[in-house]
């Protein structure tokens, strides 16, 4: 019987379970989203938490509101996953919008991760820092653009081709980033618990050289929704 998970249980399970398990669960109940081409700076990085959303765009009007780099960071709360999407920049792919000082400031604010639909400079330094950082697939760039600024906070943004709302659950590992709404999280975790157990059973069976016909039957169980 499905239950309501505590926030601690949700974040703990998301942090400690491969994204492939959640992908299988999401497909079972047709919920959740997959970002495209947003990958970790270092392969062992993983993150989980709730989204604090930011948009960057080109400032063309001197009167347009925007947030300076560290002004934006001052709004981050402990445990936030900072999700930064771009607006009106479909062809943007060469300028950096992030560097080691900003990541250091996010660590000081106790952010739980960075998901950034853009590129960063200081790539080698950021890769050695403690904040899990996921960026656009070609993540490094040295050129900046003074017309690009952080323009909106805590509103729905598009990152990695999907909409992310403030408070959505974000989970990522070396395979990529998933987005789960608060309305769907309990249902997905409920299915994922069973799938994670079946994965362990499959690994045990393979370690013991199970016949492939039996393996097919075990694998098929992952496609049956938990009741």
C-alpha positions as a printed Julia matrix, in Angstrom:
227×3 Matrix{Float64}:
  0.0     0.0     0.0
  1.42    3.38   -1.01
  2.31    5.77    1.81
  3.45    9.34    2.28
  7.23    9.59    2.69
  8.85   12.11    5.0
 11.01   14.78    3.4
 14.1    13.16    4.92
 13.12    9.79    3.43
 12.53   11.35    0.01
 15.87   13.14   -0.17
 17.77   10.19    1.33
 16.34    7.71   -1.17
 16.91   10.08   -4.09
 20.53   10.62   -3.04
 21.37    6.96   -2.64
 19.62    5.35   -5.62
 20.69    5.3    -9.26
 18.72    7.48  -11.65
 18.03    4.39  -13.77
 15.76    3.07  -11.0
 13.75    6.29  -11.03
 13.61    6.26  -14.82
 11.98    2.82  -14.72
  9.53    4.03  -12.05
  8.71    7.19  -13.99
  7.94    5.17  -17.1
  5.66    2.86  -15.14
  3.38    5.67  -14.02
  4.09    8.09  -16.9
  5.34   10.91  -14.68
  8.51   12.97  -14.32
 10.89   14.54  -16.83
 14.4    13.94  -18.17
 16.79   16.79  -18.9
 18.81   16.61  -22.11
 22.6    17.09  -22.23
 23.03   18.3   -18.63
 25.92   16.25  -17.24
 28.16   16.26  -14.14
 31.49   18.06  -14.22
 33.0    15.02  -12.48
 31.55   11.53  -13.13
 31.14   10.58   -9.46
 29.01   13.63   -8.64
 25.41   13.07   -7.61
 22.77   15.36   -6.2
 19.23   15.37   -4.84
 17.0    18.08   -3.42
 14.37   20.71   -4.17
 14.78   23.26   -6.96
 15.6    26.92   -6.47
 15.12   28.26   -9.99
 16.97   31.03  -11.81
 16.77   32.36  -15.38
 19.55   34.06  -17.3
 18.89   36.08  -20.41
 20.23   38.98  -22.44
 19.67   42.42  -20.92
 18.89   44.88  -23.71
 17.24   47.67  -21.74
 19.21   49.65  -19.14
 16.11   49.72  -16.97
 15.58   45.96  -17.02
 15.71   44.23  -13.64
 18.48   41.71  -13.09
 20.4    40.16  -10.19
 24.14   40.48   -9.92
 25.98   37.17   -9.44
 26.32   37.25   -5.66
 22.99   39.01   -5.19
 21.34   35.99   -6.83
 23.28   33.58   -4.61
 22.14   35.43   -1.47
 18.6    34.08   -2.09
 19.7    30.42   -1.89
 18.56   28.38    1.14
 20.4    25.38    2.67
 19.65   22.19    0.75
 18.56   23.94   -2.45
 19.45   22.58   -5.86
 20.18   25.71   -7.89
 18.58   25.16  -11.31
 19.61   27.8   -13.86
 17.85   27.92  -17.21
 18.15   30.3   -20.13
 15.42   32.42  -21.71
 15.39   33.63  -25.31
 18.88   32.23  -25.95
 18.24   29.22  -28.16
 21.59   29.67  -29.93
 23.57   30.44  -26.78
 26.5    28.03  -26.52
 29.82   29.83  -26.15
 29.82   32.16  -23.13
 30.51   31.36  -19.5
 28.02   32.4   -16.79
 29.63   30.65  -13.81
 33.03   30.46  -12.12
 34.77   29.14   -9.04
 33.9    32.14   -6.83
 30.19   31.68   -7.47
 30.38   27.95   -6.75
 32.36   28.7    -3.57
 29.61   31.12   -2.5
 26.95   28.45   -3.16
 28.87   26.05   -0.94
 28.92   28.7     1.8
 25.13   29.02    1.42
 24.9    25.21    1.86
 23.37   24.58   -1.54
 23.02   20.88   -2.34
 23.9    21.15   -6.01
 24.0    23.16   -9.22
 22.16   22.3   -12.45
 23.1    24.8   -15.11
 21.93   24.98  -18.74
 25.06   26.88  -19.71
 28.84   26.79  -19.5
 31.36   27.59  -16.84
 34.91   28.81  -16.64
 37.35   27.59  -13.93
 36.21   24.1   -14.88
 39.2    22.3   -13.37
 38.84   24.07  -10.03
 35.07   23.52   -9.83
 35.57   19.83  -10.61
 37.6    19.55   -7.4
 35.09   21.39   -5.21
 32.48   19.79   -2.97
 29.35   21.1    -4.71
 27.89   18.63   -7.23
 27.79   20.68  -10.44
 25.99   19.65  -13.63
 26.32   21.79  -16.77
 25.5    21.86  -20.45
 27.14   18.91  -22.24
 30.07   20.99  -23.52
 30.52   22.58  -20.11
 33.61   24.78  -20.32
 33.97   28.25  -21.82
 36.34   31.12  -21.1
 34.51   34.0   -22.83
 31.88   35.92  -20.89
 29.15   38.25  -22.16
 28.31   41.28  -20.06
 24.83   41.45  -21.6
 23.91   38.05  -20.1
 22.53   38.39  -16.58
 20.43   36.5   -14.04
 17.02   38.05  -14.56
 14.38   36.04  -12.66
 14.3    33.99   -9.45
 11.95   31.26   -8.24
  9.74   31.1   -11.3
  9.26   28.19  -13.75
 12.34   27.88  -15.96
 13.38   25.7   -18.88
 16.58   23.78  -18.21
 17.85   20.93  -20.34
 14.74   21.19  -22.51
 12.18   20.67  -19.72
 10.24   22.96  -17.41
 11.34   23.06  -13.79
  9.18   24.71  -11.14
 10.41   26.0    -7.77
 10.26   23.13   -5.28
 10.4    20.33   -7.86
 12.56   17.38   -6.81
 15.84   17.16   -8.73
 17.99   14.03   -8.79
 21.13   13.48  -10.83
 24.13   11.22  -11.3
 26.53   10.42  -14.11
 23.6     9.41  -16.35
 21.93   12.82  -16.16
 19.21   14.8   -14.39
 15.6    13.89  -13.59
 12.82   16.27  -12.52
  9.92   15.06  -10.34
  6.99   17.21   -9.21
  5.93   17.22   -5.53
  2.61   15.74   -6.68
  4.34   12.68   -8.19
  7.24   12.07   -5.79
  5.48    9.62   -3.43
  4.1     7.57   -6.33
  7.51    7.39   -8.01
  9.34    6.48   -4.8
  6.77    3.76   -4.11
  7.49    2.15   -7.48
 11.23    2.78   -7.21
 11.52    0.89   -3.92
 10.37   -2.31   -5.6
 12.48   -1.72   -8.71
 15.6    -1.15   -6.58
 14.97   -4.49   -4.83
 14.48   -6.25   -8.17
 17.76   -4.76   -9.4
 19.57   -6.34   -6.46
 17.9    -9.68   -7.17
 18.93   -9.44  -10.84
 22.54   -8.69   -9.9
 22.6   -11.66   -7.52
 21.14  -13.88  -10.25
 23.74  -12.74  -12.77
 26.54  -13.29  -10.26
 25.29  -16.87   -9.99
 25.11  -17.34  -13.78
 21.33  -17.69  -13.99
 20.0   -18.96  -17.36
 19.05  -16.05  -19.59
 15.46  -17.28  -19.96
 15.06  -16.93  -16.17
 16.79  -13.56  -16.34
 14.23  -12.35  -18.85
 11.44  -13.27  -16.44
 13.12  -11.38  -13.6
 13.69   -8.35  -15.8
 10.06   -8.39  -16.91
  8.94   -7.93  -13.29
 10.36   -4.39  -13.38
  7.75   -3.53  -16.01
  4.83   -4.46  -13.77
  3.55   -1.63  -11.53
  3.63   -2.19   -7.79
  0.09   -2.39   -6.39
